[in-house]
């Protein structure tokens, strides 16, 4: 059964919305009639994303904002508010990741990921709250690492665990304002930088990751976008504080096997070069 969503006259803001999964989310909402604002720290990516959405008939605006910088995030929200009014759907999806064992991970490397993923999510939530419409849907893009410990991913496990708990706390605190807060944890998604970066170099197609997926396929960016639209629709009006995996049933291991194999390959290559 095909499900169609209608977000006509709704305003959607997607942080990190210029590439990958987050761009697909922005495009899906625009295709469903929403006014969509995308924000990220690279001007070229912002311009390209806006052009792509508008060329497909969508109504889009772009803002340059680094989620680590609260003031730039606040300025982006002010721009959206001035143009379109309050925000009906807010998606926080900016993230950073790389493979590293703890013993080779610098304090700055750990901090960078926490700053982007966790502090960045807080900044988007904190700056965005005053601009949210009654009945708004807030979505954080988290990761399986929040609940599944994985070698070479201590920085991401720590940051995303914080994102999950922040999601749950905000659902408690904002529920009385009729604002719902949920999170999506994507599994291995084809055609993404994450899959390319976090799989073995001899497995660019993600076959290693796919072996842990009971449904027998990699996810698509549209799979995540469809879940985002569902959670922001009236069909999900009683769902808040949920962290929902979208991983083909692989919640026990999810992306773990592919990431750890990639990490072992990287470690072996480093030893060979030393």
VEXFI-298188 format. One record per residue (C-alpha): x, y, z; residue number from 1. Coordinates in steps of 0.05 Angstrom, whole numbers, padded with zeros to 5 digits. Layout:
<torbas>
<torba><x>X</x><y>Y</y><z>Z</z><num>NUM</num></torba>
...
</torbas>
This chain:
<torbas>
<torba><x>00000</x><y>00000</y><z>00000</z><num>1</num></torba>
<torba><x>00028</x><y>00068</y><z>-00020</z><num>2</num></torba>
<torba><x>00022</x><y>00122</y><z>00033</z><num>3</num></torba>
<torba><x>00021</x><y>00195</y><z>00014</z><num>4</num></torba>
<torba><x>00031</x><y>00254</y><z>00062</z><num>5</num></torba>
<torba><x>00008</x><y>00325</y><z>00054</z><num>6</num></torba>
<torba><x>00049</x><y>00380</y><z>00087</z><num>7</num></torba>
<torba><x>00021</x><y>00438</y><z>00046</z><num>8</num></torba>
<torba><x>00030</x><y>00505</y><z>00081</z><num>9</num></torba>
<torba><x>00075</x><y>00473</y><z>00134</z><num>10</num></torba>
<torba><x>00145</x><y>00499</y><z>00149</z><num>11</num></torba>
<torba><x>00201</x><y>00448</y><z>00156</z><num>12</num></torba>
<torba><x>00272</x><y>00463</y><z>00179</z><num>13</num></torba>
<torba><x>00327</x><y>00411</y><z>00169</z><num>14</num></torba>
<torba><x>00395</x><y>00422</y><z>00200</z><num>15</num></torba>
<torba><x>00448</x><y>00383</y><z>00163</z><num>16</num></torba>
<torba><x>00396</x><y>00382</y><z>00107</z><num>17</num></torba>
<torba><x>00444</x><y>00393</y><z>00048</z><num>18</num></torba>
<torba><x>00471</x><y>00323</y><z>00038</z><num>19</num></torba>
<torba><x>00455</x><y>00249</y><z>00048</z><num>20</num></torba>
<torba><x>00397</x><y>00226</y><z>00090</z><num>21</num></torba>
<torba><x>00379</x><y>00296</y><z>00113</z><num>22</num></torba>
<torba><x>00375</x><y>00323</y><z>00043</z><num>23</num></torba>
<torba><x>00329</x><y>00266</y><z>00025</z><num>24</num></torba>
<torba><x>00285</x><y>00284</y><z>00084</z><num>25</num></torba>
<torba><x>00283</x><y>00357</y><z>00061</z><num>26</num></torba>
<torba><x>00266</x><y>00336</y><z>-00010</z><num>27</num></torba>
<torba><x>00211</x><y>00290</y><z>00013</z><num>28</num></torba>
<torba><x>00177</x><y>00344</y><z>00054</z><num>29</num></torba>
<torba><x>00183</x><y>00393</y><z>-00003</z><num>30</num></torba>
<torba><x>00153</x><y>00341</y><z>-00050</z><num>31</num></torba>
<torba><x>00095</x><y>00336</y><z>-00001</z><num>32</num></torba>
<torba><x>00081</x><y>00410</y><z>-00006</z><num>33</num></torba>
<torba><x>00121</x><y>00438</y><z>00053</z><num>34</num></torba>
<torba><x>00163</x><y>00501</y><z>00054</z><num>35</num></torba>
<torba><x>00232</x><y>00475</y><z>00070</z><num>36</num></torba>
<torba><x>00293</x><y>00510</y><z>00099</z><num>37</num></torba>
<torba><x>00359</x><y>00473</y><z>00099</z><num>38</num></torba>
<torba><x>00419</x><y>00494</y><z>00141</z><num>39</num></torba>
<torba><x>00491</x><y>00471</y><z>00143</z><num>40</num></torba>
<torba><x>00560</x><y>00501</y><z>00151</z><num>41</num></torba>
<torba><x>00584</x><y>00498</y><z>00078</z><num>42</num></torba>
<torba><x>00555</x><y>00552</y><z>00034</z><num>43</num></torba>
<torba><x>00565</x><y>00512</y><z>-00030</z><num>44</num></torba>
<torba><x>00526</x><y>00454</y><z>-00002</z><num>45</num></torba>
<torba><x>00470</x><y>00500</y><z>00020</z><num>46</num></torba>
<torba><x>00465</x><y>00532</y><z>-00049</z><num>47</num></torba>
<torba><x>00466</x><y>00464</y><z>-00084</z><num>48</num></torba>
<torba><x>00412</x><y>00435</y><z>-00039</z><num>49</num></torba>
<torba><x>00366</x><y>00495</y><z>-00049</z><num>50</num></torba>
<torba><x>00376</x><y>00493</y><z>-00124</z><num>51</num></torba>
<torba><x>00361</x><y>00419</y><z>-00125</z><num>52</num></torba>
<torba><x>00297</x><y>00426</y><z>-00086</z><num>53</num></torba>
<torba><x>00272</x><y>00486</y><z>-00124</z><num>54</num></torba>
<torba><x>00288</x><y>00455</y><z>-00192</z><num>55</num></torba>
<torba><x>00241</x><y>00398</y><z>-00171</z><num>56</num></torba>
<torba><x>00186</x><y>00448</y><z>-00158</z><num>57</num></torba>
<torba><x>00196</x><y>00456</y><z>-00083</z><num>58</num></torba>
<torba><x>00196</x><y>00519</y><z>-00042</z><num>59</num></torba>
<torba><x>00264</x><y>00522</y><z>-00007</z><num>60</num></torba>
<torba><x>00310</x><y>00570</y><z>00029</z><num>61</num></torba>
<torba><x>00381</x><y>00559</y><z>00053</z><num>62</num></torba>
<torba><x>00419</x><y>00583</y><z>00114</z><num>63</num></torba>
<torba><x>00493</x><y>00576</y><z>00130</z><num>64</num></torba>
<torba><x>00498</x><y>00554</y><z>00202</z><num>65</num></torba>
<torba><x>00547</x><y>00511</y><z>00242</z><num>66</num></torba>
<torba><x>00509</x><y>00472</y><z>00294</z><num>67</num></torba>
<torba><x>00568</x><y>00480</y><z>00341</z><num>68</num></torba>
<torba><x>00556</x><y>00555</y><z>00341</z><num>69</num></torba>
<torba><x>00492</x><y>00572</y><z>00379</z><num>70</num></torba>
<torba><x>00489</x><y>00643</y><z>00351</z><num>71</num></torba>
<torba><x>00491</x><y>00620</y><z>00279</z><num>72</num></torba>
<torba><x>00437</x><y>00569</y><z>00293</z><num>73</num></torba>
<torba><x>00394</x><y>00622</y><z>00326</z><num>74</num></torba>
<torba><x>00404</x><y>00668</y><z>00266</z><num>75</num></torba>
<torba><x>00380</x><y>00614</y><z>00219</z><num>76</num></torba>
<torba><x>00316</x><y>00605</y><z>00259</z><num>77</num></torba>
<torba><x>00306</x><y>00680</y><z>00260</z><num>78</num></torba>
<torba><x>00312</x><y>00681</y><z>00184</z><num>79</num></torba>
<torba><x>00261</x><y>00625</y><z>00176</z><num>80</num></torba>
<torba><x>00213</x><y>00660</y><z>00225</z><num>81</num></torba>
<torba><x>00218</x><y>00726</y><z>00187</z><num>82</num></torba>
<torba><x>00204</x><y>00692</y><z>00121</z><num>83</num></torba>
<torba><x>00152</x><y>00639</y><z>00138</z><num>84</num></torba>
<torba><x>00131</x><y>00645</y><z>00211</z><num>85</num></torba>
<torba><x>00134</x><y>00589</y><z>00261</z><num>86</num></torba>
<torba><x>00164</x><y>00520</y><z>00249</z><num>87</num></torba>
<torba><x>00119</x><y>00459</y><z>00242</z><num>88</num></torba>
<torba><x>00173</x><y>00406</y><z>00234</z><num>89</num></torba>
<torba><x>00245</x><y>00410</y><z>00259</z><num>90</num></torba>
<torba><x>00297</x><y>00359</y><z>00240</z><num>91</num></torba>
<torba><x>00366</x><y>00359</y><z>00272</z><num>92</num></torba>
<torba><x>00412</x><y>00314</y><z>00232</z><num>93</num></torba>
<torba><x>00482</x><y>00344</y><z>00230</z><num>94</num></torba>
<torba><x>00534</x><y>00291</y><z>00249</z><num>95</num></torba>
<torba><x>00607</x><y>00272</y><z>00245</z><num>96</num></torba>
<torba><x>00641</x><y>00204</y><z>00246</z><num>97</num></torba>
<torba><x>00706</x><y>00167</y><z>00232</z><num>98</num></torba>
<torba><x>00738</x><y>00102</y><z>00253</z><num>99</num></torba>
<torba><x>00786</x><y>00103</y><z>00312</z><num>100</num></torba>
<torba><x>00804</x><y>00059</y><z>00371</z><num>101</num></torba>
<torba><x>00801</x><y>00096</y><z>00437</z><num>102</num></torba>
<torba><x>00876</x><y>00089</y><z>00447</z><num>103</num></torba>
<torba><x>00889</x><y>00125</y><z>00381</z><num>104</num></torba>
<torba><x>00833</x><y>00176</y><z>00389</z><num>105</num></torba>
<torba><x>00856</x><y>00246</y><z>00407</z><num>106</num></torba>
<torba><x>00817</x><y>00287</y><z>00458</z><num>107</num></torba>
<torba><x>00802</x><y>00336</y><z>00403</z><num>108</num></torba>
<torba><x>00776</x><y>00281</y><z>00357</z><num>109</num></torba>
<torba><x>00729</x><y>00257</y><z>00412</z><num>110</num></torba>
<torba><x>00707</x><y>00328</y><z>00425</z><num>111</num></torba>
<torba><x>00693</x><y>00344</y><z>00352</z><num>112</num></torba>
<torba><x>00642</x><y>00289</y><z>00346</z><num>113</num></torba>
<torba><x>00609</x><y>00305</y><z>00413</z><num>114</num></torba>
<torba><x>00607</x><y>00379</y><z>00393</z><num>115</num></torba>
<torba><x>00573</x><y>00365</y><z>00327</z><num>116</num></torba>
<torba><x>00527</x><y>00308</y><z>00347</z><num>117</num></torba>
<torba><x>00507</x><y>00323</y><z>00419</z><num>118</num></torba>
<torba><x>00522</x><y>00397</y><z>00431</z><num>119</num></torba>
<torba><x>00498</x><y>00412</y><z>00361</z><num>120</num></torba>
<torba><x>00432</x><y>00376</y><z>00375</z><num>121</num></torba>
<torba><x>00424</x><y>00415</y><z>00439</z><num>122</num></torba>
<torba><x>00438</x><y>00480</y><z>00403</z><num>123</num></torba>
<torba><x>00386</x><y>00466</y><z>00350</z><num>124</num></torba>
<torba><x>00335</x><y>00445</y><z>00403</z><num>125</num></torba>
<torba><x>00349</x><y>00504</y><z>00449</z><num>126</num></torba>
<torba><x>00350</x><y>00557</y><z>00395</z><num>127</num></torba>
<torba><x>00291</x><y>00527</y><z>00358</z><num>128</num></torba>
<torba><x>00242</x><y>00519</y><z>00415</z><num>129</num></torba>
<torba><x>00216</x><y>00591</y><z>00415</z><num>130</num></torba>
<torba><x>00201</x><y>00585</y><z>00340</z><num>131</num></torba>
<torba><x>00161</x><y>00520</y><z>00343</z><num>132</num></torba>
<torba><x>00087</x><y>00521</y><z>00328</z><num>133</num></torba>
<torba><x>00038</x><y>00487</y><z>00374</z><num>134</num></torba>
<torba><x>00032</x><y>00415</y><z>00350</z><num>135</num></torba>
<torba><x>00103</x><y>00416</y><z>00321</z><num>136</num></torba>
<torba><x>00142</x><y>00352</y><z>00308</z><num>137</num></torba>
<torba><x>00216</x><y>00351</y><z>00327</z><num>138</num></torba>
<torba><x>00261</x><y>00296</y><z>00300</z><num>139</num></torba>
<torba><x>00333</x><y>00280</y><z>00319</z><num>140</num></torba>
<torba><x>00374</x><y>00235</y><z>00274</z><num>141</num></torba>
<torba><x>00411</x><y>00189</y><z>00320</z><num>142</num></torba>
<torba><x>00448</x><y>00123</y><z>00306</z><num>143</num></torba>
<torba><x>00449</x><y>00050</y><z>00329</z><num>144</num></torba>
<torba><x>00515</x><y>00066</y><z>00365</z><num>145</num></torba>
<torba><x>00472</x><y>00100</y><z>00419</z><num>146</num></torba>
<torba><x>00452</x><y>00032</y><z>00446</z><num>147</num></torba>
<torba><x>00498</x><y>-00018</y><z>00412</z><num>148</num></torba>
<torba><x>00571</x><y>-00014</y><z>00435</z><num>149</num></torba>
<torba><x>00618</x><y>-00017</y><z>00376</z><num>150</num></torba>
<torba><x>00693</x><y>-00019</y><z>00371</z><num>151</num></torba>
<torba><x>00724</x><y>00042</y><z>00337</z><num>152</num></torba>
<torba><x>00662</x><y>00083</y><z>00354</z><num>153</num></torba>
<torba><x>00670</x><y>00106</y><z>00426</z><num>154</num></torba>
<torba><x>00661</x><y>00179</y><z>00406</z><num>155</num></torba>
<torba><x>00597</x><y>00165</y><z>00368</z><num>156</num></torba>
<torba><x>00569</x><y>00117</y><z>00420</z><num>157</num></torba>
<torba><x>00577</x><y>00170</y><z>00473</z><num>158</num></torba>
<torba><x>00550</x><y>00228</y><z>00432</z><num>159</num></torba>
<torba><x>00489</x><y>00191</y><z>00404</z><num>160</num></torba>
<torba><x>00471</x><y>00162</y><z>00472</z><num>161</num></torba>
<torba><x>00466</x><y>00234</y><z>00495</z><num>162</num></torba>
<torba><x>00422</x><y>00251</y><z>00435</z><num>163</num></torba>
<torba><x>00374</x><y>00195</y><z>00453</z><num>164</num></torba>
<torba><x>00368</x><y>00217</y><z>00525</z><num>165</num></torba>
<torba><x>00360</x><y>00290</y><z>00504</z><num>166</num></torba>
<torba><x>00304</x><y>00268</y><z>00459</z><num>167</num></torba>
<torba><x>00268</x><y>00233</y><z>00516</z><num>168</num></torba>
<torba><x>00277</x><y>00291</y><z>00564</z><num>169</num></torba>
<torba><x>00251</x><y>00341</y><z>00514</z><num>170</num></torba>
<torba><x>00190</x><y>00298</y><z>00501</z><num>171</num></torba>
<torba><x>00176</x><y>00303</y><z>00576</z><num>172</num></torba>
<torba><x>00188</x><y>00377</y><z>00581</z><num>173</num></torba>
<torba><x>00156</x><y>00400</y><z>00516</z><num>174</num></torba>
<torba><x>00096</x><y>00354</y><z>00516</z><num>175</num></torba>
<torba><x>00054</x><y>00404</y><z>00554</z><num>176</num></torba>
<torba><x>00066</x><y>00453</y><z>00497</z><num>177</num></torba>
<torba><x>00037</x><y>00402</y><z>00448</z><num>178</num></torba>
<torba><x>00105</x><y>00390</y><z>00417</z><num>179</num></torba>
<torba><x>00127</x><y>00319</y><z>00401</z><num>180</num></torba>
<torba><x>00200</x><y>00299</y><z>00402</z><num>181</num></torba>
<torba><x>00225</x><y>00234</y><z>00372</z><num>182</num></torba>
<torba><x>00289</x><y>00205</y><z>00342</z><num>183</num></torba>
<torba><x>00305</x><y>00161</y><z>00283</z><num>184</num></torba>
<torba><x>00364</x><y>00112</y><z>00284</z><num>185</num></torba>
<torba><x>00381</x><y>00092</y><z>00212</z><num>186</num></torba>
<torba><x>00414</x><y>00026</y><z>00198</z><num>187</num></torba>
<torba><x>00461</x><y>00017</y><z>00138</z><num>188</num></torba>
<torba><x>00435</x><y>00063</y><z>00083</z><num>189</num></torba>
<torba><x>00458</x><y>00058</y><z>00011</z><num>190</num></torba>
<torba><x>00487</x><y>00117</y><z>-00026</z><num>191</num></torba>
<torba><x>00509</x><y>00154</y><z>00037</z><num>192</num></torba>
<torba><x>00576</x><y>00180</y><z>00060</z><num>193</num></torba>
<torba><x>00567</x><y>00142</y><z>00124</z><num>194</num></torba>
<torba><x>00562</x><y>00075</y><z>00089</z><num>195</num></torba>
<torba><x>00622</x><y>00091</y><z>00046</z><num>196</num></torba>
<torba><x>00664</x><y>00116</y><z>00104</z><num>197</num></torba>
<torba><x>00645</x><y>00061</y><z>00154</z><num>198</num></torba>
<torba><x>00651</x><y>-00002</y><z>00112</z><num>199</num></torba>
<torba><x>00714</x><y>-00040</y><z>00091</z><num>200</num></torba>
<torba><x>00751</x><y>-00008</y><z>00033</z><num>201</num></torba>
<torba><x>00742</x><y>-00071</y><z>-00008</z><num>202</num></torba>
<torba><x>00667</x><y>-00070</y><z>00003</z><num>203</num></torba>
<torba><x>00642</x><y>-00004</y><z>-00024</z><num>204</num></torba>
<torba><x>00573</x><y>-00033</y><z>-00036</z><num>205</num></torba>
<torba><x>00561</x><y>-00049</y><z>00037</z><num>206</num></torba>
<torba><x>00554</x><y>-00125</y><z>00030</z><num>207</num></torba>
<torba><x>00586</x><y>-00135</y><z>00099</z><num>208</num></torba>
<torba><x>00535</x><y>-00090</y><z>00132</z><num>209</num></torba>
<torba><x>00478</x><y>-00122</y><z>00093</z><num>210</num></torba>
<torba><x>00494</x><y>-00191</y><z>00122</z><num>211</num></torba>
<torba><x>00467</x><y>-00165</y><z>00189</z><num>212</num></torba>
<torba><x>00401</x><y>-00141</y><z>00160</z><num>213</num></torba>
<torba><x>00345</x><y>-00193</y><z>00167</z><num>214</num></torba>
<torba><x>00306</x><y>-00162</y><z>00109</z><num>215</num></torba>
<torba><x>00366</x><y>-00176</y><z>00064</z><num>216</num></torba>
<torba><x>00377</x><y>-00107</y><z>00035</z><num>217</num></torba>
<torba><x>00408</x><y>-00040</y><z>00051</z><num>218</num></torba>
<torba><x>00361</x><y>00016</y><z>00070</z><num>219</num></torba>
<torba><x>00348</x><y>00075</y><z>00024</z><num>220</num></torba>
<torba><x>00348</x><y>00149</y><z>00040</z><num>221</num></torba>
<torba><x>00274</x><y>00148</y><z>00022</z><num>222</num></torba>
<torba><x>00262</x><y>00096</y><z>00077</z><num>223</num></torba>
<torba><x>00286</x><y>00146</y><z>00128</z><num>224</num></torba>
<torba><x>00249</x><y>00204</y><z>00096</z><num>225</num></torba>
<torba><x>00184</x><y>00165</y><z>00096</z><num>226</num></torba>
<torba><x>00192</x><y>00151</y><z>00170</z><num>227</num></torba>
<torba><x>00206</x><y>00224</y><z>00184</z><num>228</num></torba>
<torba><x>00143</x><y>00244</y><z>00148</z><num>229</num></torba>
<torba><x>00102</x><y>00192</y><z>00185</z><num>230</num></torba>
<torba><x>00128</x><y>00215</y><z>00252</z><num>231</num></torba>
<torba><x>00111</x><y>00287</y><z>00233</z><num>232</num></torba>
<torba><x>00041</x><y>00271</y><z>00209</z><num>233</num></torba>
<torba><x>-00025</x><y>00266</y><z>00246</z><num>234</num></torba>
<torba><x>-00019</x><y>00190</y><z>00241</z><num>235</num></torba>
<torba><x>00035</x><y>00195</y><z>00295</z><num>236</num></torba>
<torba><x>00001</x><y>00246</y><z>00339</z><num>237</num></torba>
<torba><x>00008</x><y>00202</y><z>00401</z><num>238</num></torba>
<torba><x>00081</x><y>00183</y><z>00390</z><num>239</num></torba>
<torba><x>00132</x><y>00223</y><z>00429</z><num>240</num></torba>
<torba><x>00197</x><y>00206</y><z>00465</z><num>241</num></torba>
<torba><x>00209</x><y>00147</y><z>00419</z><num>242</num></torba>
<torba><x>00275</x><y>00127</y><z>00389</z><num>243</num></torba>
<torba><x>00256</x><y>00086</y><z>00327</z><num>244</num></torba>
<torba><x>00306</x><y>00042</y><z>00290</z><num>245</num></torba>
<torba><x>00298</x><y>00041</y><z>00215</z><num>246</num></torba>
<torba><x>00347</x><y>-00015</y><z>00200</z><num>247</num></torba>
<torba><x>00311</x><y>-00074</y><z>00167</z><num>248</num></torba>
<torba><x>00305</x><y>-00111</y><z>00233</z><num>249</num></torba>
<torba><x>00379</x><y>-00111</y><z>00250</z><num>250</num></torba>
<torba><x>00372</x><y>-00076</y><z>00318</z><num>251</num></torba>
<torba><x>00415</x><y>-00128</y><z>00353</z><num>252</num></torba>
<torba><x>00477</x><y>-00116</y><z>00310</z><num>253</num></torba>
<torba><x>00454</x><y>-00064</y><z>00258</z><num>254</num></torba>
<torba><x>00515</x><y>-00029</y><z>00229</z><num>255</num></torba>
<torba><x>00563</x><y>-00061</y><z>00279</z><num>256</num></torba>
<torba><x>00591</x><y>-00117</y><z>00235</z><num>257</num></torba>
<torba><x>00608</x><y>-00071</y><z>00177</z><num>258</num></torba>
<torba><x>00638</x><y>-00017</y><z>00221</z><num>259</num></torba>
<torba><x>00681</x><y>-00065</y><z>00262</z><num>260</num></torba>
<torba><x>00707</x><y>-00100</y><z>00200</z><num>261</num></torba>
<torba><x>00725</x><y>-00033</y><z>00170</z><num>262</num></torba>
<torba><x>00759</x><y>-00014</y><z>00235</z><num>263</num></torba>
<torba><x>00800</x><y>-00078</y><z>00236</z><num>264</num></torba>
<torba><x>00821</x><y>-00066</y><z>00163</z><num>265</num></torba>
<torba><x>00842</x><y>00005</y><z>00180</z><num>266</num></torba>
<torba><x>00881</x><y>-00018</y><z>00241</z><num>267</num></torba>
<torba><x>00916</x><y>-00072</y><z>00201</z><num>268</num></torba>
<torba><x>00935</x><y>-00023</y><z>00146</z><num>269</num></torba>
<torba><x>00963</x><y>00026</y><z>00197</z><num>270</num></torba>
<torba><x>01006</x><y>-00028</y><z>00228</z><num>271</num></torba>
<torba><x>01031</x><y>-00050</y><z>00160</z><num>272</num></torba>
<torba><x>01052</x><y>00022</y><z>00144</z><num>273</num></torba>
<torba><x>01087</x><y>00033</y><z>00210</z><num>274</num></torba>
</torbas>
